[in-house]
Amino acid sequence: MAKCGAPTKTGGWCRRKVVTGTSRCPVHQGAWSAYGVAQRKEKEAKEKKRTLRRKR
């Protein structure tokens, strides 16, 4: 399995596994990658369900 390899704050290289079909791990993908957008949409959907339950 491939490793991320992004530079870290400590000066080393990230050793996490990459997301399938990309070259970076979830931490280093960025907010507007396909992975980041999917994660954000999923989180927003869960939050919307939670708020609907509270209103009832």
JOUR-V233625 format. One line per field, one symbol per residue. psi: psi as a letter, one per 30 degrees, with the letter a starting at -180 (. if undefined). A space follows every 50 residues. Layout:
psi = ???
//
This chain:
psi = kllegkklfffakkglklkkgaglleegelfgleeeeeeeeeeeeeeeee eeeef.
//
